[in-house]
Amino acid sequence: MFGGLDRLEKLMVILSPEVIETHPEQCLRNLNKDSECRACEQACPLEAITLERYPEIDPDICSGCGICASVCPTGALELAKNSTLKMADLMAEMLAASEVKRVAFVCDKNRDRSAADTPVVIVPCLGRLNQPLLLAAASMGATDMWIDTSACAECEFKVSEKWIAEEAEKASSLLAGSGIELSISVGADLPESFSAEHVEEATRSDQVSRRGFLSTLVREAASGALVFSGRFDEDAEAAGVKHVPQNRVVLATALYNLEKQGAKGVTEASGLVAYPSIGPDCNVCADCVTFCPTGALSKVTKDGKTSIVLKVRDCVGCGLCEELCTQDAIKLGPPTEPVKPKAEVELVTYTLKVCDACGLEFGTFGDETVCRFCQKRKSIFGI
């Protein structure tokens, strides 16, 4: 239903299948030999991914649909060219050029389905869509979204419409809980709001400008050791700086801008934020900080006290901290109260001391003067 594609170039984002980049150092299976994560392998519709220690993609089978990049929690798989960061950039440019603020997401097979003057994002597979991109569109001022699944049932990519609907529902839940009125429709039929009878569109007064969204996006990308192209910054990678996935960078930016528009914060009902809590069995070994793949957990010392601090925006809910905790002291779950996306939360606070026996630094909640390793050695060997 497009009228004159040449006239609508600025209202269209057309993405092609592409190569998927792998970052084995980010893979949970590489970070923890006992990890059972198989998200990419299970999601790949063409069975192009095999998992041993980390994912390997068969280039002769891979279609470049990008579904694996959508489901990978830690950024071990990411789009090489049209990254999530780039997609957000293109959407911002498209919405800035349009007087109409509704957006249709369609696969390449259905590029002729939509209202004449509706901004359209054409993807090789709808599996490339995810909550961060939908929320990014919302923060850019989109008033309605439609994900056209009319070709999914017969598609060789075999993407589950249920999975697409769940992504949209989670985004809708966060928006509704945050006080943002926006409809995300999923299905084969053109929503009423997209029909010719409803062509007049009132733009949202609280929308974020393209420049505003992108300036925040660049800051978030830089803080996550990414350059704007979405690739690892070579110097940061060489220095061992932890990597925040592109999806998380876009999500943090979208939530930050939605918050500026009056959103109430990330709630338990949203399902988008995992929240590790540390219980009394913690022995402050800080392995959770050492192995956190995104750097969401860190040690901060202030006024003689050291805390393990959670940076909410960077926690992807991968569960590695919970899996590796030898004391079973960490539990991963949703926050029990609204949490702002930019928040930094102290999970546990302790005192750093120097062990009288071995001279190494250790953490304690009490008056101990000897580290737990020396205490254990004494109990076993008597020395």
Number of C-alpha atoms within 10 A of each C-alpha: 11 15 12 10 12 7 10 16 13 17 24 21 17 18 17 14 16 17 18 22 16 19 15 17 16 23 22 26 20 16 18 15 11 12 16 9 17 17 14 23 20 14 21 23 20 16 14 17 21 16 13 9 16 20 21 15 18 12 12 7 11 19 19 19 25 27 24 25 31 24 22 24 24 26 28 23 26 27 27 17 19 21 21 28 26 17 20 24 20 20 23 24 20 21 25 19 14 15 15 21 25 28 27 23 25 25 24 17 15 16 19 14 19 24 19 18 21 22 28 29 23 20 23 20 27 26 26 20 21 23 23 25 21 23 25 25 24 30 28 26 24 24 22 21 25 24 24 23 22 19 18 19 12 9 11 10 18 16 21 16 16 10 13 20 17 15 17 23 17 19 23 23 17 24 24 16 18 21 14 21 13 16 18 20 19 22 16 14 13 18 17 9 17 22 13 12 8 10 15 11 14 11 14 13 8 15 21 23 16 21 13 13 22 20 13 18 24 18 15 22 25 15 13 23 23 25 17 20 16 21 17 20 18 13 10 15 13 9 9 10 18 20 27 28 30 28 24 25 26 29 26 24 27 27 27 21 25 27 19 15 17 12 19 20 23 24 20 19 16 21 15 21 21 20 24 22 17 18 14 11 11 17 17 21 15 17 12 22 18 13 16 24 27 23 19 21 26 16 15 12 13 7 5 8 12 18 19 21 18 23 19 22 24 24 24 23 19 18 21 18 24 19 16 18 17 15 14 15 17 22 17 17 15 21 19 10 11 15 20 17 22 16 11 15 15 18 15 18 18 18 16 17 17 14 18 13 13 11 11 11 12 21 23 20 14 8 8 14 15 20 20 16 13 15 15 12 11 11 10 9 7 8 10
